């Protein structure tokens, strides 16, 4: 796995964790921000042929 792929997958994992934390604490604004970031990361992954294990939820 190259550095780009590894970094992208790590960013996705971190953003998913941040999204979960925002939802658990009831921070709706932060959850929306994290969800938008996650959507952007998934789009970037798709554009570069990087498979991501789980879909956006």
Secondary structure, DSSP 8 states (H G I E B T S, - for coil): --HHHHHHHHHHHHHHHHHHHHHHTT-HHHHHHHHHHHHHHHHHHHHTT---SS---
